[in-house]
Amino acid sequence: MPLDSEAERGTSLAVPHSVPPSTKLGRVRWTVCAMLFVATSINYMDRQVIAILKPTLEHSIGMTEVSYGYIVDAFQIAYAIGLLAAGRLIDKLGTRIGYMLVMAVWSLSAMGHALASTVLEFGFARFFLGLGESGNFPAAIKTVAEWFPKGERSLATGIFNSGANVGAILAPAIVPWVTLRWGWHAAFLTTGLFSVLWILWWFRYYRKPSDHATLTAGELRHIYEEAAEEMGPSPVVPWRRLLRCRQTWGFSIAKFLTDPIWYFYLFWLPSYFSAKFNLNLSHLGLPLIIVYNVSAIGSIGGGWLPTPFRRMGISPNYARLTAMLLCAGMVVPIYTASGVKSVWTAIALISIAAGAHQGWSANLFTTSSDMFPRRAVGSVVGIGGMAGSVGSALFAFYAGHILQLTHSYASLFGIAASAYLLALIVLCLLAPGLRKVELDA
């Protein structure tokens, strides 16, 4: 299908209307989704390295459970601070320039870990890594809001969010191999090349839908079928206006309660398997790869899950809430993980819970674009992500001290089992039916 001129494309979007079934929509938006997937994979490779190397660093620099908790706190506090700034930065600079900038910051910081030799130096490196990585999800969620109609957003979010699991799969496959051959310093340098290549790819290929040279008129109409009026520039919504919305608080409290559970899996699973089942660096890879493979399935499956409920006649928003309820219920059995005797039973329980978390996360992220207009999505995700990071910092502080004191994971898995149902109750109370926010122009 030949491309229409810009004038013809603009005229065709004056009033939103559906694309005829015989028209080929094109796949540019899914290429953009693939770019988000790769960026998120790199993001999680960078942050996962220290968790895999935790047993090694305990011997090489004398790191304890408490000091490791402080290092994780440094990341989470910076992530919380950065999310507020990153959400606003992405809304102001746009996704094309903003995404490249945050990718550059986090990649340099990740490689900077190779220069650290003390707990304090790791804390500094981790702090700047958190500042940079905080921009990934506000940028990605805003990109999805720009490139996908509402009916496709949770699936697109689930696909790019599954990159978190792919990154967490690649890290235990690569990091032990690199470490055993060239030392732990080299392990922190392995993702730098990926980051450089991605930045070049994004700079060359990415534009907004209305500016993209290879986008067909049919796909452009499809993207804006629900809100063609949102194509043009819009003023950034002040934080004080967003903080007056109950929906902002519902989204943020849900992130506060459930984000810490994912970071607990990410930063403590290697040491859990090492401490409970005596798995060394060369044997940690398989359990982690299984867990994060199931997580990837959960992310994509969770993003797809509202679709059958919509086909049953349930409204899109209630279909999303139903999907979130199912995911929350699947996490509950994780409370038994601290007492199991078989490593395979532990892997099964944690895999199901981690997959359910990712399904939950794909839908929770998408509630921000369900409830808010595109121009506010980056800021709302930033506020919610900040709340999630504050919760994660508190949880990391608790985890480090409770493990140092009791060497037991029982209370940690107990919190993980109950957090999602509590978060869903809060979200439904503060944002019943995920009602749309009407913001002043």
KESEBA-25188 format. One line per field, with one value per residue (C-alpha): z, y, x. Coordinates in Angstrom, 2 decimals. Layout:
BEGIN
c3 c(Z  ...)
c2 c(Y  ...)
c1 c(X  ...)
***
This chain:
BEGIN
c3 c(0.00  -1.05  1.61  1.57  1.76  5.12  4.06  3.06  6.29  8.40  6.54  7.00  10.76  11.19  12.52  13.96  12.14  11.82  9.13  6.64  7.33  3.91  4.65  5.80  8.93  8.84  11.66  12.51  15.97  16.74  15.66  18.18  20.77  19.94  20.57  23.99  24.67  23.87  25.99  28.96  28.52  28.68  31.69  33.66  32.63  34.11  37.42  37.84  37.74  41.38  42.63  40.82  42.13  45.72  47.04  45.22  46.58  50.12  49.94  47.84  49.56  52.82  51.98  54.57  54.31  55.96  53.73  50.66  51.82  51.98  48.44  47.21  49.15  47.33  44.02  45.16  46.68  43.52  41.45  43.47  43.05  39.41  38.55  39.47  37.36  34.58  34.14  33.79  31.59  29.19  29.04  28.24  25.93  24.28  24.06  21.26  22.99  26.56  26.13  24.62  27.46  30.28  28.48  28.27  31.98  33.25  30.93  32.01  35.66  35.23  33.72  36.52  39.01  37.61  39.26  42.74  45.44  48.67  49.83  49.80  46.22  45.14  46.85  44.81  41.55  42.43  43.20  39.75  38.12  39.83  38.57  34.98  35.02  36.48  33.03  31.28  32.28  32.08  28.59  27.53  28.89  27.25  23.97  24.18  24.84  21.75  19.45  20.43  20.69  24.07  23.10  22.29  25.10  27.74  25.20  24.03  27.66  28.44  25.49  26.34  30.07  29.34  28.41  32.17  32.33  29.24  30.74  34.00  31.99  29.99  33.07  34.89  31.58  30.84  34.18  35.77  32.54  32.28  36.00  36.11  33.17  33.59  37.08  38.47  37.22  33.62  34.33  34.90  31.48  29.37  28.46  27.38  23.73  23.69  25.04  22.39  19.58  20.96  21.22  17.58  16.53  18.44  17.12  13.54  13.56  16.20  15.56  16.83  14.75  13.08  12.01  11.06  7.40  6.85  8.72  6.53  6.80  7.81  10.74  11.79  11.83  13.80  16.43  16.89  16.33  19.83  20.24  17.11  18.94  21.10  18.16  18.53  21.24  24.64  27.77  30.52  33.49  36.79  39.52  41.95  39.56  39.30  43.06  43.56  41.60  43.53  40.51  40.95  44.55  43.68  41.04  43.30  46.39  44.27  43.02  46.59  47.76  44.85  43.28  46.33  45.69  42.22  43.50  46.26  43.59  41.48  44.20  46.69  44.71  43.92  47.62  48.58  46.31  47.45  51.19  51.25  48.63  48.57  44.89  43.88  41.10  38.40  39.40  40.05  36.40  35.75  38.59  37.73  34.01  34.70  37.00  34.55  31.54  33.32  34.21  30.54  29.74  32.58  31.32  27.80  28.97  31.58  28.97  26.77  29.64  29.53  25.90  26.56  29.31  26.89  24.42  27.16  27.24  30.22  29.82  29.09  32.51  34.46  32.21  33.30  36.97  36.62  35.07  37.96  40.47  38.87  38.94  42.60  43.53  41.78  43.99  47.29  47.47  47.57  51.36  51.63  49.76  52.87  54.24  51.17  51.07  47.30  45.08  42.28  44.47  45.33  41.66  40.79  43.51  42.75  38.99  39.26  41.63  39.48  36.32  38.08  39.22  35.66  34.46  37.26  36.40  32.70  33.61  36.45  34.17  31.59  34.10  33.94  30.26  30.90  33.50  32.22  28.86  26.96  28.00  31.68  31.42  31.80  34.95  36.49  35.86  37.37  40.52  40.84  40.17  42.85  45.32  44.24  44.79  48.25  49.13  47.65  49.67  52.88  51.99  51.16  54.53  56.28  54.24  54.93  58.67  59.07  57.11  59.09  62.33  61.61  58.34  57.51  54.42  55.98  56.66  53.28  51.36  53.62  52.66  49.00  49.20  50.52  48.85  45.55  46.96  49.33  46.44  44.31  47.13  47.51  43.75  43.52  46.49  45.19  41.46  41.15  37.65  36.62  35.89  33.35  34.68  33.04  33.19  32.52  29.28)
c2 c(0.00  3.28  5.95  8.89  12.41  14.18  16.42  13.45  11.64  14.65  15.12  11.49  11.84  14.87  12.55  9.17  6.21  2.53  1.08  -1.15  -4.85  -5.28  -2.60  -3.85  -1.96  -2.47  -3.54  -0.45  -0.20  -3.77  -2.94  -0.09  -2.58  -4.83  -1.92  -1.40  -5.12  -4.99  -1.87  -3.47  -6.64  -4.58  -2.70  -5.90  -7.46  -4.46  -4.54  -8.34  -8.68  -7.77  -10.24  -13.12  -11.99  -11.53  -14.79  -13.94  -10.37  -11.63  -13.34  -10.81  -7.54  -8.82  -7.86  -8.91  -9.29  -5.88  -4.10  -5.77  -4.43  -0.95  -1.31  -2.31  0.64  3.00  1.75  1.97  5.44  6.78  4.96  6.67  10.10  9.48  8.33  11.68  13.49  10.88  10.94  14.71  14.60  12.14  14.23  17.36  16.03  13.36  9.67  9.81  12.01  11.18  7.42  7.71  9.95  7.65  4.60  6.32  7.22  3.77  1.97  4.06  3.56  -0.22  -0.45  1.79  -1.05  -2.63  0.16  -0.45  -2.36  -1.51  -1.57  2.24  2.40  -0.18  1.95  5.00  3.02  1.54  4.97  6.33  3.12  3.68  7.26  6.15  3.02  4.95  6.35  3.04  2.38  5.95  6.17  2.76  3.24  6.66  5.15  2.48  5.19  7.06  4.05  1.75  2.09  1.26  -2.28  -3.24  -1.48  -4.22  -6.76  -4.34  -3.59  -7.30  -7.91  -5.19  -5.93  -9.54  -8.08  -7.80  -11.58  -12.07  -9.77  -11.72  -14.96  -13.74  -12.42  -15.80  -17.41  -14.89  -13.51  -16.78  -17.73  -14.35  -14.28  -17.74  -16.86  -13.18  -12.20  -10.31  -6.92  -8.05  -9.19  -5.58  -4.57  -7.13  -5.11  -1.89  -2.88  -3.80  -0.36  1.45  -0.54  0.08  3.85  3.96  1.86  4.07  7.29  6.09  4.47  6.01  8.90  9.74  8.12  11.38  11.92  8.38  8.10  4.44  4.40  3.76  5.92  2.83  2.05  5.70  5.79  2.54  3.98  7.06  5.46  6.40  9.80  11.52  14.81  13.68  13.66  17.20  18.74  18.99  20.89  18.87  18.34  19.75  17.21  19.02  18.43  14.72  14.34  15.59  12.58  9.46  7.42  8.60  7.41  4.09  3.38  4.55  2.57  -0.57  -0.02  0.65  -2.70  -4.95  -3.57  -4.66  -8.28  -8.28  -6.65  -9.24  -11.97  -10.09  -9.26  -12.14  -15.28  -16.12  -15.96  -17.85  -20.76  -20.56  -20.49  -22.99  -25.51  -24.90  -23.97  -22.36  -19.83  -22.49  -24.07  -20.94  -20.34  -23.09  -22.27  -18.56  -19.21  -21.38  -18.77  -15.93  -17.97  -18.58  -14.89  -13.98  -16.21  -14.60  -11.11  -11.74  -13.98  -11.44  -8.71  -10.89  -12.07  -9.24  -10.13  -13.24  -11.41  -8.60  -11.19  -12.45  -8.99  -7.57  -3.93  -3.32  -1.83  -4.61  -7.19  -5.72  -5.84  -9.45  -10.36  -8.65  -10.62  -13.91  -12.93  -11.87  -15.23  -17.17  -15.55  -16.72  -20.20  -18.55  -18.26  -21.95  -21.48  -20.95  -24.41  -26.62  -29.31  -29.79  -27.26  -28.16  -27.45  -24.08  -23.37  -24.24  -22.04  -19.08  -19.44  -19.31  -16.34  -14.45  -15.12  -13.94  -10.81  -9.98  -10.54  -8.26  -5.68  -5.58  -4.78  -2.40  -0.37  -0.19  1.19  4.45  4.90  3.59  6.31  9.24  11.01  10.43  13.76  12.73  9.07  9.59  11.67  9.27  6.28  8.27  9.04  5.44  4.13  6.42  4.96  1.47  2.29  3.71  0.49  -1.52  0.41  -0.25  -3.92  -4.22  -2.66  -5.13  -8.11  -7.38  -7.08  -10.01  -12.34  -11.24  -11.83  -14.99  -16.45  -17.22  -16.20  -17.06  -13.50  -12.29  -14.90  -14.25  -10.56  -11.53  -13.81  -11.15  -7.93  -8.25  -8.88  -5.95  -3.74  -4.69  -3.82  -0.39  0.24  -0.66  1.56  4.61  4.12  2.13  0.75  2.54  5.61  8.01  11.25  14.47  16.93  20.63  21.78)
c1 c(0.00  1.66  2.13  -0.22  1.08  1.16  -1.71  -3.86  -3.03  -3.93  -7.24  -8.18  -7.80  -10.00  -12.70  -11.68  -13.13  -12.42  -10.20  -12.03  -11.38  -9.75  -7.12  -3.71  -2.82  0.92  3.24  5.25  3.72  4.83  8.38  8.27  7.02  9.99  12.35  10.76  11.16  14.90  15.43  13.68  15.77  18.97  17.60  17.08  20.35  22.11  20.25  20.39  24.19  24.77  22.15  23.87  27.26  26.06  27.61  30.86  30.94  30.30  33.67  35.60  34.61  33.08  29.49  26.85  23.07  22.62  25.15  23.62  20.26  21.79  23.16  19.70  18.27  20.65  19.26  15.64  15.93  17.57  14.94  12.21  13.80  14.53  11.02  9.52  12.09  12.05  8.28  8.32  11.45  9.82  6.65  8.69  11.41  9.29  10.01  12.59  15.19  14.20  14.56  18.05  19.16  18.05  19.51  22.91  22.89  21.98  24.41  27.40  26.44  26.09  29.57  30.84  30.26  33.43  35.44  33.97  35.85  33.95  30.35  30.25  31.51  28.92  26.30  27.34  27.32  23.96  22.51  23.34  22.14  18.78  18.61  19.14  16.98  14.07  13.35  12.69  9.10  7.75  9.26  7.98  4.45  4.21  5.44  2.73  0.12  1.36  1.53  -1.35  -5.13  -6.61  -7.60  -3.99  -2.16  -2.16  -0.86  1.86  2.72  2.85  5.17  7.68  7.37  8.37  11.75  12.32  12.19  14.34  16.97  16.75  17.14  20.12  21.93  22.26  23.19  25.95  27.21  28.46  30.22  31.96  32.78  34.33  36.60  37.49  36.30  33.33  34.58  34.12  30.56  29.46  30.78  28.92  25.82  27.53  27.66  23.96  23.10  25.12  23.52  20.03  20.57  21.67  18.66  16.20  17.72  17.55  14.12  11.86  9.46  5.98  3.20  2.25  5.89  6.87  7.88  6.90  3.59  0.56  -2.53  -4.50  -2.24  -2.18  -6.00  -6.01  -3.65  -5.81  -9.19  -10.35  -8.77  -7.55  -7.63  -4.69  -2.28  -1.12  1.06  -0.60  0.42  2.10  -0.24  1.12  1.86  -0.42  -3.32  -2.50  -2.07  -5.63  -6.91  -7.95  -6.88  -3.28  -3.30  -4.93  -2.29  0.55  -0.49  -0.87  2.69  3.90  2.52  3.50  6.70  8.77  7.83  9.33  12.52  12.66  12.64  15.15  17.67  17.28  16.38  20.03  20.95  17.75  18.70  22.32  21.49  18.63  19.75  23.55  23.63  26.93  27.56  27.85  24.49  22.39  21.62  19.05  16.59  16.70  16.30  13.22  11.67  12.15  11.02  7.73  7.67  7.97  5.00  3.08  3.83  2.56  -0.28  -1.33  -1.38  -3.59  -5.82  -8.40  -9.22  -11.36  -13.22  -14.06  -15.33  -17.65  -19.25  -17.38  -16.35  -12.63  -11.92  -13.66  -11.98  -8.65  -9.61  -10.75  -7.41  -5.62  -7.73  -6.73  -3.06  -3.31  -4.83  -2.07  0.58  -0.92  0.73  4.17  3.81  4.86  8.16  10.28  9.46  9.77  12.46  12.73  14.44  12.01  9.00  10.52  11.18  7.56  6.05  8.29  7.86  4.05  4.21  6.72  4.69  1.53  3.35  4.30  0.74  -0.43  2.21  1.30  -2.30  -1.48  0.80  -1.96  -4.47  -2.50  -3.37  -6.89  -7.53  -5.45  -4.99  -1.73  -0.24  -0.31  0.70  4.46  4.00  1.48  3.74  6.60  4.60  3.46  6.93  8.33  5.83  6.86  10.51  9.86  8.06  10.93  13.52  11.59  11.23  14.95  15.86  13.56  14.83  18.49  17.95  15.52  17.80  20.85  18.92  16.88  18.25  14.59  12.61  9.21  8.00  9.26  7.27  4.27  4.26  4.63  1.56  -0.82  0.38  -1.53  -5.00  -4.54  -3.36  -6.38  -8.77  -7.13  -7.22  -10.91  -11.77  -9.89  -10.58  -13.81  -14.18  -10.95  -13.00  -11.42  -9.93  -11.06  -8.18  -8.48  -6.83)
***
